[in-house]
Amino acid sequence: MLESGSGFGNGGRPPGQMRRLRSERGNMIVLVMAILMGILMLILGFSLSFVRLLGTSQEQKTAIEAAALAAARDVGRIVVEDPNFGFISISDAAPSTPNTKADDGYSMPVTGINTLLATIRLDLIIASTLSDTTMQTLAENDYNNAMAAKDFLVQSLEQAITPGGGGSPRDVDGNLVNPYQSAVEAYNQNVIRMAGGASRLVNGSMRLQLGCTTPSITATPVPMPVTDAAINPAQMTQSYYNSYTNIPFGGRNFVFAGIGKDIKLVDLKNFSLDPGGLPYVIPTVLKVEADQLLQSAGAGGTNVVHSIACAQPAAVHDPRPAPGAMTLRYPNGRVAEILRPIDYLTNGSLISETMDLKTSTGGDSPPTGSGTVVPATVPPWGSSMPMPTSVSVGMYDWLRRAGTKPNIRALQLMLNTPFSSGITNTVGGANVYTWNPNGTIKYVQVTGLAPSAITVSELQGRAVSQTLFSSSNGNNYSIQATDSSRQPGRMRGGRHGGEPLTDAVVNSAAAMTGMTIGGAPDDFGSDIASLGILLLFVGMSSGLFIAGVNRNSKAIKNIAVFVMFTGATVSSLGLLTACGGGGAPPPIVVTTSVTGPRMNRPTYTQNGLVVDISFIRQ
């Protein structure tokens, strides 16, 4: 018989055995907990690696996109100087910086490559509308020169994006531009260091390429009215030209570059070096690729990740608030044969008049300068041209100054609009024509005008009638046509670079209420906004860049005088197309810088005189 209180009362097991069982159970719990902790650590480690991997991916995306945007910004800043058009870039720039000074001390404008193409296309359309073969010849000549200019611009951009920034290009502020270095710096500044590891750009792995993207909206407006612009809806977006789409006119191809209103990223799948099927392209879209080295903490090792991003540069469109005036002057009273501008081109008596061609060398001609007016030769016309031809040349230069602004129908309407009645047989005056912001024409007649000499701008044009014109009113007149903008740019355009000259008659007309030709003026708030942005864009102070060695020296002027006096030809866009081989000075990349004050050109915001045709009674 068992006694109560014996050690076998716990399931019949002795106390020692129970203690062993509890110990084994405790060890099992510890083992399970250790296994669970190990699994948890593995999961945590994987999670941290995954988060780090995601962070690295985001880091890579952020950095490479920043690099692409920085490179695109820099590409849009590069400026080249062309002998036929002056300063050219991706974007327009107003003449309000010290870095584009002409010899007169005032700044020169910069024309964006898309603006240049759009201007020529519009000029071809208007020449066709007027059936004016002279204007068409001039526009086609501009087109051929523009093809050479865009090739040189592309060549300069391609060179600039190489490591080291070949050619040392500068912007309109005189600052060195190095898209490659900017891309590297932007990449490194946007790297996000992740906990548990480090990453860096692999030295020498950054690569930049210029190419194209699928057609998209540019910052370049289509001519108005759109119904006359020879364009279909697939070639434009919101009344702006589409990029990388051929929009031909008159047998000439126009393919606009990928340049928008804002710098933006472009989907890689839309990038190509050459989209194919186009007569030419202007590659402006940047493809930037680089390798990033990721080193994990501990013994995690290293990985190299390759990334790519694309970006498109931006442009500011110059509204050209005051591109200049054309005046038709009768200082001694009206001429009976001329009742409206079209009579200059169609009147039988005037058609027979021949004009001798001249220019001014050694500075502007009197009364404002001390230069000398000498004979000039202009191909294909030679040393003289018919009166209607000289008028067409002047109208073309006045039209070209307005860029993409002119309404297609405005010039034709102006030609057929009769003069106001203020100029009489005894009261002299001037008919003054300027461009409204919406592309229509403002017409003002200024009366009581006293005879005065008009300056011939250095290396620009004048045409003078060989004989006196005999009017049916019994008076004889000398006809003088003066053109201050025949040759754009400071390389071949003289001390003013083909910019308009200030003029008292034009200034008087600005304050007068005039007739609008071509439609009622539109609200031009957007033009004023564009002007404000443009002036802000170029309004920073900086140094003066000079394109090339001795660019402003007297050597070019001396060559011009040599050309005139030795029988060498003067090109239809200005001087210096020598016979027997000597050609225009080559285009150059702006590469050097000096300091100097800003000199805003006064005829940028206030109209100056582009073209005048005067009948002076003898």
C-alpha positions in Angstrom: 0.0 0.0 0.0 1.3 3.3 -1.0 1.6 6.2 1.3 0.4 9.6 0.5 2.9 12.2 -0.5 5.2 9.8 -2.4 7.3 11.3 -5.4 5.4 9.2 -8.0 2.2 11.2 -7.7 3.1 13.3 -10.9 1.9 11.0 -13.6 3.9 8.3 -12.1 7.2 9.9 -13.1 9.9 10.5 -10.6 10.9 14.2 -10.0 14.2 13.9 -11.7 12.6 12.8 -14.9 10.2 15.7 -14.8 13.0 18.1 -14.5 14.7 16.6 -17.6 11.5 17.0 -19.6 11.1 20.6 -18.7 14.6 21.4 -19.7 14.2 19.7 -23.1 11.1 21.7 -23.7 12.9 24.9 -22.9 15.7 24.1 -25.3 13.2 23.4 -28.1 11.5 26.8 -27.5 14.9 28.5 -27.7 15.7 26.6 -30.9 12.5 27.5 -32.5 12.9 31.2 -31.5 16.4 31.2 -32.9 15.2 29.7 -36.2 12.4 32.3 -36.3 14.8 35.1 -35.6 17.1 33.9 -38.3 14.3 33.8 -40.8 13.2 37.2 -39.7 16.7 38.6 -40.1 16.9 37.1 -43.6 13.6 38.7 -44.5 14.7 42.0 -43.0 18.1 41.8 -44.8 16.3 41.1 -48.0 13.9 43.9 -47.4 16.7 46.4 -46.7 18.5 45.2 -49.8 15.3 45.6 -51.8 14.7 49.1 -50.4 18.3 50.0 -51.2 17.9 48.6 -54.7 14.7 50.7 -55.1 16.5 53.7 -53.8 19.4 53.1 -56.1 17.0 52.9 -59.0 15.3 56.1 -58.0 18.7 57.7 -57.4 19.9 56.6 -60.8 16.7 57.9 -62.5 16.8 61.2 -60.7 20.5 61.7 -61.4 20.4 60.8 -65.1 17.3 62.9 -65.7 19.0 65.9 -64.0 22.1 65.3 -66.3 19.9 65.3 -69.4 18.1 68.5 -68.5 21.3 70.3 -67.7 22.9 69.3 -71.0 19.7 70.3 -72.9 19.8 73.7 -71.1 23.4 74.2 -72.1 22.9 73.2 -75.7 20.2 75.9 -76.0 22.7 78.5 -74.9 25.4 78.1 -77.5 25.7 80.9 -80.1 27.4 80.9 -83.5 28.0 83.8 -85.8 27.0 83.5 -89.4 28.1 85.8 -92.2 24.7 86.0 -93.8 22.3 86.2 -90.8 24.4 87.3 -87.8 24.1 85.5 -84.5 22.3 82.1 -84.5 21.3 79.8 -81.7 18.7 77.4 -80.6 16.7 80.3 -79.1 16.0 83.9 -80.1 17.6 86.6 -77.9 16.9 90.3 -77.8 19.6 92.9 -78.6 20.0 93.9 -75.0 23.3 92.3 -73.8 26.8 93.6 -74.1 28.0 90.3 -75.6 26.7 90.9 -79.1 27.9 94.5 -79.6 28.3 95.8 -83.1 30.7 98.6 -84.0 28.1 101.2 -83.1 28.3 100.1 -79.5 24.8 98.6 -79.4 23.8 95.0 -79.1 22.8 92.7 -81.9 19.8 90.2 -81.8 20.2 86.5 -81.9 18.0 84.4 -84.2 16.8 80.9 -83.3 17.3 78.4 -86.0 13.5 77.6 -86.1 12.7 81.3 -86.3 15.1 81.6 -89.2 13.5 78.8 -91.1 9.9 80.0 -90.3 10.8 83.5 -91.5 12.1 82.3 -94.8 9.1 80.0 -95.3 6.7 82.9 -94.6 8.6 85.2 -97.0 8.4 82.6 -99.7 4.6 82.4 -99.2 4.2 86.1 -99.3 6.4 86.4 -102.4 4.2 83.8 -104.1 1.0 85.6 -103.0 2.3 88.8 -104.6 3.7 86.9 -107.7 6.9 88.9 -107.0 9.8 87.1 -108.7 12.4 89.4 -107.1 11.2 88.7 -103.6 11.1 85.0 -104.4 14.7 85.0 -105.6 15.8 86.7 -102.4 13.9 84.3 -100.2 15.4 81.3 -102.1 18.8 82.8 -101.6 18.1 83.1 -97.9 17.0 79.5 -97.9 20.2 78.3 -99.4 22.2 80.3 -96.9 20.0 79.0 -94.0 20.8 75.4 -95.0 24.5 76.2 -94.6 23.9 78.0 -91.3 22.0 75.1 -89.8 24.7 72.7 -90.8 27.3 74.8 -89.1 25.1 75.2 -86.0 24.7 71.4 -85.7 28.4 70.9 -86.2 29.1 73.3 -83.4 26.6 71.6 -81.1 28.0 68.2 -81.9 31.5 69.4 -81.0 30.3 71.1 -77.8 28.8 68.0 -76.2 32.0 66.0 -76.3 34.1 65.6 -73.1 36.0 68.9 -72.7 33.5 70.9 -74.7 35.3 71.2 -78.0 35.6 74.7 -79.4 35.1 76.5 -76.1 31.7 77.9 -77.1 30.0 80.7 -75.2 26.5 82.0 -74.6 25.0 85.4 -75.2 26.4 86.5 -71.8 29.9 85.5 -72.7 30.0 82.5 -70.3 31.7 79.3 -71.4 29.2 76.5 -72.2 30.2 72.9 -71.6 27.1 70.6 -71.8 29.1 67.5 -70.9 30.6 69.0 -67.7 27.2 70.4 -66.8 25.6 66.9 -67.2 28.3 65.3 -65.0 27.9 68.0 -62.3 24.1 67.7 -62.3 24.3 63.9 -62.1 26.6 64.1 -59.0 24.6 66.7 -57.3 21.4 64.6 -57.6 22.8 61.4 -56.2 20.9 60.2 -53.1 23.1 58.2 -50.8 21.2 55.2 -49.4 21.9 53.7 -46.0 24.0 50.6 -46.0 25.9 51.4 -49.2 27.4 54.0 -51.5 27.1 54.8 -55.2 29.0 57.0 -57.6 29.2 57.8 -61.3 31.7 55.6 -63.1 34.4 57.9 -64.3 34.3 58.4 -68.1 31.0 56.6 -68.5 28.9 59.7 -69.3 28.0 59.9 -73.0 26.0 62.6 -74.8 24.3 62.3 -78.2 22.2 64.7 -80.2 19.2 63.2 -82.0 15.6 63.6 -82.7 12.2 62.7 -81.3 8.8 62.0 -82.6 7.0 65.1 -84.0 5.9 67.5 -81.3 5.0 71.1 -80.8 7.7 73.8 -81.2 7.8 77.4 -79.9 7.6 78.7 -83.5 4.2 80.0 -84.7 2.5 79.2 -87.9 1.8 82.1 -90.3 -1.6 83.8 -90.1 -4.1 83.2 -91.4 -3.6 79.5 -91.2 -5.7 78.9 -94.2 -3.1 80.7 -96.3 -0.1 79.0 -94.7 0.1 75.9 -96.9 0.0 73.6 -93.9 -2.2 70.8 -92.8 -3.4 69.9 -89.2 -0.9 67.0 -88.9 2.0 69.5 -89.3 1.1 71.8 -86.5 -0.2 71.8 -82.9 -2.1 74.8 -81.4 -0.9 77.0 -84.3 2.7 76.2 -83.8 4.9 74.2 -86.2 5.6 70.5 -85.3 9.1 69.4 -85.2 10.7 66.7 -87.4 8.0 67.0 -90.0 8.6 68.2 -93.5 6.4 71.2 -94.2 7.5 72.2 -97.7 6.7 75.2 -99.7 7.7 76.3 -103.2 9.9 73.3 -103.8 11.8 74.0 -100.6 11.8 71.6 -97.6 11.3 73.0 -94.1 12.0 70.6 -91.1 11.9 72.3 -87.8 14.1 71.2 -84.9 12.8 69.7 -81.6 12.7 72.9 -79.6 9.8 73.7 -77.3 8.8 76.5 -74.9 10.2 74.6 -71.9 13.1 72.2 -71.4 11.5 68.8 -70.9 12.3 65.1 -70.6 11.6 63.0 -73.7 10.7 59.3 -73.6 13.7 57.2 -74.6 11.6 55.1 -77.0 10.8 58.2 -79.0 14.5 59.1 -79.5 16.4 58.4 -82.7 19.5 59.6 -84.3 17.7 60.0 -87.6 13.9 59.3 -87.9 14.2 58.7 -91.6 12.1 59.8 -94.4 13.1 63.5 -94.0 15.2 65.6 -96.4 17.3 66.7 -93.4 17.1 67.0 -89.6 18.4 69.4 -87.0 19.2 67.2 -84.1 18.7 69.1 -80.8 17.3 66.4 -78.4 20.0 65.2 -75.9 20.4 61.5 -75.1 22.5 61.1 -72.0 23.7 57.8 -70.6 26.0 56.8 -67.8 27.1 54.0 -65.5 26.6 54.1 -61.7 28.7 51.9 -59.4 26.7 50.6 -56.4 28.7 49.2 -53.5 26.8 47.4 -50.7 27.7 47.4 -47.1 29.8 44.6 -45.7 30.5 41.8 -48.2 27.6 42.7 -50.4 29.9 43.4 -53.4 29.5 45.9 -56.1 27.1 46.3 -59.1 27.2 48.6 -62.1 23.9 50.0 -63.3 23.5 51.6 -66.8 20.9 54.4 -67.1 19.7 56.6 -70.0 17.5 59.8 -70.2 16.6 62.2 -73.0 15.7 65.9 -72.9 14.7 68.5 -75.3 16.0 72.1 -75.2 13.7 75.2 -75.0 13.6 78.5 -76.9 12.2 82.0 -76.2 10.4 83.4 -79.3 11.3 87.0 -79.9 8.1 89.0 -80.6 10.1 91.7 -82.4 8.1 94.6 -80.9 9.5 97.2 -83.3 11.1 95.5 -86.4 11.3 98.8 -88.3 9.5 101.1 -90.7 9.3 101.6 -94.5 8.7 105.2 -95.6 7.6 106.5 -99.0 8.5 110.2 -99.0 7.5 113.2 -101.1 9.2 116.1 -99.4 8.2 118.5 -102.2 4.6 117.4 -102.7 2.8 114.5 -104.3 3.8 112.8 -107.5 0.8 112.5 -109.8 1.7 109.0 -111.1 1.8 107.5 -107.6 -1.5 107.1 -105.8 -0.8 103.9 -103.8 2.3 101.7 -103.1 1.5 99.2 -105.9 2.2 102.0 -108.5 5.9 101.8 -107.7 5.8 98.3 -109.2 3.3 98.7 -112.0 3.3 102.3 -113.3 4.5 102.3 -116.9 6.6 105.4 -116.5 8.4 104.1 -113.4 9.0 100.6 -114.8 11.4 102.2 -117.4 13.5 103.9 -114.7 16.9 102.3 -114.0 18.6 102.6 -110.6 22.3 102.7 -110.0 23.5 100.7 -106.9 25.7 102.2 -104.2 26.9 101.6 -100.7 28.7 103.6 -98.0 32.3 102.6 -96.9 34.4 104.0 -94.1 31.3 104.6 -92.0 27.8 105.9 -92.5 27.4 108.5 -95.2 26.6 112.2 -94.3 24.8 113.8 -92.7 25.3 111.5 -89.7 28.6 110.0 -90.7 31.8 110.6 -92.6 31.7 107.6 -94.9 31.9 107.7 -98.7 29.1 106.5 -101.0 30.6 104.4 -103.8 29.3 102.2 -106.6 28.3 98.6 -105.7 27.6 95.4 -107.7 24.8 93.1 -106.7 24.4 89.8 -108.4 22.4 88.8 -110.4 21.6 92.4 -111.3 25.1 93.8 -111.6 25.7 97.5 -110.9 22.1 98.6 -111.6 18.5 97.3 -111.5 15.0 98.4 -112.7 13.1 100.7 -110.4 10.4 98.0 -109.5 13.2 95.6 -108.6 14.7 98.0 -106.1 11.3 98.5 -104.5 10.8 94.7 -104.2 14.2 94.4 -102.6 13.3 97.0 -100.1 10.0 95.5 -99.3 11.6 92.1 -98.8 14.1 93.5 -96.3 11.4 95.3 -94.4 9.3 92.1 -94.4 12.2 89.9 -93.3 12.9 92.2 -90.4 9.5 91.3 -89.0 10.4 87.6 -88.7 7.3 85.3 -88.3 5.0 88.2 -87.3 3.6 89.4 -90.7 0.1 88.4 -91.7 0.2 86.8 -95.1 -2.4 89.1 -96.6 -1.2 92.3 -95.0 1.4 93.3 -97.5 -0.8 92.7 -100.5 -3.5 94.8 -98.9 -1.0 97.6 -98.1 0.2 97.7 -101.7 -3.4 98.4 -102.9 -4.4 100.9 -100.2 -4.6 104.4 -101.5 -2.5 107.1 -99.8 -4.2 109.5 -97.5 -5.0 113.0 -98.9 -2.7 115.1 -96.7 0.2 115.2 -99.2 -0.8 117.6 -102.0 0.9 119.4 -104.8 2.2 122.0 -102.3 2.4 120.1 -99.1 5.1 117.4 -98.7 5.1 114.5 -96.4 5.8 110.8 -95.9 3.8 107.6 -95.8 5.0 105.5 -92.9 4.4 101.8 -92.6 5.1 99.7 -89.5 4.1 96.3 -88.2 1.4 95.8 -85.5 2.0 93.1 -82.9 -0.5 90.8 -84.6 1.1 91.0 -88.0 -1.1 93.7 -89.5 0.3 97.0 -90.8 0.0 100.4 -89.3 -0.2 103.2 -91.9 0.4 106.8 -90.9 0.9 109.9 -93.1 3.1 112.6 -91.8 2.7 115.9 -93.5 4.7 119.1 -93.6 7.9 117.2 -94.2 10.9 119.3 -95.2 13.5 117.9 -97.6 16.3 116.2 -95.8 19.2 113.8 -96.6 18.9 110.2 -95.5 22.0 108.4 -94.2 23.3 105.4 -96.0 24.3 102.9 -93.3 27.8 101.5 -93.6 28.0 98.6 -96.1 24.2 98.7 -96.7 22.4 99.9 -99.8 21.3 102.8 -101.8 19.8 103.0 -105.3 19.6 106.2 -107.3 17.8 106.8 -110.6 20.1 107.2 -113.5 17.9 109.9 -115.0 15.4 112.3 -113.7 11.8 111.1 -113.6 9.5 113.5 -115.5 6.1 113.6 -113.8 2.9 114.7 -115.6 2.7 117.5 -113.0 5.6 119.1 -114.8 8.2 118.4 -112.2 11.4 116.4 -112.5 12.4 114.1 -109.6 15.5 112.2 -108.6 14.5 108.8 -107.1 16.5 107.6 -104.1 15.9 104.3 -102.3 17.8 103.7 -99.1 18.0 100.3 -97.4 19.6 100.0 -93.9 18.9 96.2 -93.5 20.1 94.6 -96.8 22.8 92.7 -95.1 22.1 91.4 -91.6 24.8 90.7 -89.0 28.0 92.5 -87.9 30.4 90.3 -89.9 29.3 91.9 -93.2 26.7 94.4 -92.2 28.8 97.4 -91.3 28.9 99.3 -88.0 25.2 98.8 -87.4 25.0 95.2 -88.5 22.0 95.8 -90.7 19.9 97.1 -87.8 17.5 100.1 -88.5 18.6 103.6 -87.9 16.7 106.1 -85.7 14.6 108.5 -87.8 12.7 111.7 -86.8 9.8 111.0 -89.3 9.4 107.5 -88.0 9.4 108.7 -84.4 6.7 111.3 -85.2 4.5 108.6 -86.8 4.8 106.4 -83.7 2.9 108.9 -81.7 0.1 109.2 -84.3 -3.1 107.2 -84.7 -2.9 105.3 -87.9 -4.9 103.1 -90.2 -4.7 99.3 -89.7 -4.2 97.4 -92.9 -5.0 93.7 -92.8 -7.6 93.5 -90.0 -8.2 95.0 -86.6 -5.3 94.8 -84.1 -5.6 91.8 -81.8 -4.9 91.8 -78.1 -1.2 91.6 -78.0 -0.7 90.8 -74.3 1.0 87.5 -75.2 3.5 89.4 -77.2 4.2 91.8 -74.3 4.6 88.8 -72.1 7.0 87.1 -74.5 9.0 90.4 -74.7 9.2 90.5 -70.9 10.4 86.9 -70.7 12.9 87.6 -73.5 14.4 90.7 -71.9 14.6 88.8 -68.6 16.3 85.9 -70.4 19.1 88.1 -71.7 19.0 90.9 -69.1 21.8 89.5 -66.8 25.0 91.5 -66.8 28.1 89.7 -67.9 31.1 89.9 -70.3 31.3 90.8 -73.9 32.2 87.9 -76.2 33.9 88.6 -79.5 33.6 85.9 -82.2 37.0 85.1 -83.5 40.3 87.0 -83.6 40.0 90.7 -84.7 36.4 90.2 -85.6 35.7 93.9 -85.2 39.0 95.0 -86.8 39.1 97.2 -89.9 40.3 94.3 -91.9 36.8 93.3 -93.0 36.0 96.8 -94.0 39.2 97.2 -96.0 38.3 94.0 -97.8 34.9 95.4 -98.6 36.4 98.5 -100.1 38.8 96.3 -102.1 35.9 94.3 -103.4 34.1 97.4 -104.6 37.0 99.1 -106.3 38.4 96.0 -108.0 35.2 94.8 -109.6 34.6 91.9 -107.2 30.9 91.2 -106.8 28.6 92.1 -103.9 26.3 89.3 -102.9 22.5 89.8 -103.0 22.7 89.7 -99.2 25.5 92.3 -99.0 29.2 92.8 -99.6 32.1 90.4 -99.9 31.4 87.8 -102.5 34.5 88.2 -104.5 35.0 87.1 -108.1 37.4 84.3 -108.8 37.1 82.4 -105.6 37.2 84.8 -102.6 34.0 84.2 -100.6 32.2 85.4 -97.6 34.0 85.1 -94.2 33.3 81.7 -92.7 30.8 81.2 -89.8 32.5 81.1 -86.4 31.7 79.9 -82.9 31.7 82.6 -80.3 34.7 81.7 -78.1 36.2 84.7 -76.3 35.0 87.2 -73.7 35.8 90.6 -72.4 33.8 92.9 -70.1 31.7 95.8 -71.0 28.5 97.7 -70.2 25.1 96.7 -71.5 24.0 98.8 -74.5 20.3 98.1 -75.4 19.7 98.8 -79.0 17.1 101.7 -79.1 15.5 100.5 -82.3 14.5 97.2 -80.7 11.5 98.6 -78.8 11.1 101.7 -80.9 10.9 101.5 -84.7 13.8 102.7 -86.7 14.1 103.3 -90.5 14.6 100.1 -92.5 13.7 101.3 -96.0 13.0 104.7 -97.6 12.0 105.6 -101.2 12.1 109.3 -101.8 11.1 111.4 -104.8 13.2 114.6 -104.6 12.2 117.5 -106.9 15.1 119.0 -108.9 
